[in-house]
Amino acid sequence: TSYFDSESNEIDDSLSSNPLVAIFNEITTKLPFHQKLKTEIPKLSRTYRDMMEGKKAYSEVLYYRIQKKLKGTGGTLQNFWLENTPGVDIMQYIDTQVKYGVDYDYRIYAYTFVVGNKYRYTKN
């Protein structure tokens, strides 16, 4: 998981070794994207009142990963990465690398960008 700290305007990726996160972090350090993050995140952030009223945090799926395994073995054969495309409600992927008579298991994972809030309780 990566976190964008709106106070320091820095991205903290110390909690992840996911290659997709590394790519995302590389993209986010590019100046135009970083500037856009700095201006858009405050617009998408919830206020304290929003949180207390149960307003959900803004989130958006960035990528999907389809994990392909041999049925019953548990070992990953392949991972297919698909970018979420705005305006596309149904996405189809056809695996052309299958063998006749072999059973496969597929799991789909969504990698989501979430604009969360960081807060703490203090004693007065």
KASUL-V599858 format. One record per backbone hydrogen bond with DSSP energy under -1.0 kcal/mol. NH is the residue of the N-H (numbers start at 1). CO is the residue of the C=O. E is the energy in kcal/mol with one decimal. If there is no record, write none. Layout:
BEGIN
[[NH | CO | E] [NH | CO | E]]
END
This chain:
BEGIN
[[3 | 12 | -1.9] [5 | 10 | -3.1] [9 | 5 | -2.1] [10 | 5 | -1.0] [12 | 3 | -3.4] [16 | 13 | -1.5] [22 | 18 | -2.0] [23 | 19 | -2.1] [24 | 20 | -2.7] [25 | 21 | -3.0] [26 | 22 | -2.0] [27 | 23 | -2.3] [28 | 24 | -2.7] [29 | 25 | -1.1] [30 | 27 | -1.5] [34 | 30 | -2.7] [35 | 31 | -2.8] [36 | 32 | -2.0] [37 | 33 | -2.7] [38 | 34 | -2.2] [39 | 35 | -1.5] [40 | 36 | -2.9] [41 | 37 | -2.5] [44 | 40 | -1.6] [45 | 41 | -1.5] [51 | 47 | -2.3] [52 | 48 | -2.4] [53 | 49 | -2.0] [54 | 51 | -1.4] [55 | 50 | -2.6] [60 | 113 | -2.1] [62 | 111 | -3.0] [63 | 111 | -1.4] [64 | 82 | -2.9] [65 | 109 | -2.7] [66 | 80 | -2.9] [67 | 107 | -3.3] [68 | 78 | -2.9] [69 | 105 | -2.8] [71 | 103 | -2.4] [73 | 70 | -1.7] [74 | 70 | -1.0] [77 | 68 | -3.3] [78 | 68 | -1.4] [80 | 66 | -2.5] [82 | 64 | -2.9] [84 | 62 | -2.7] [88 | 85 | -1.9] [102 | 99 | -1.7] [105 | 69 | -2.7] [107 | 67 | -2.0] [109 | 65 | -2.8] [111 | 63 | -3.0] [113 | 60 | -3.2] [115 | 58 | -2.8] [116 | 114 | -1.0]]
END
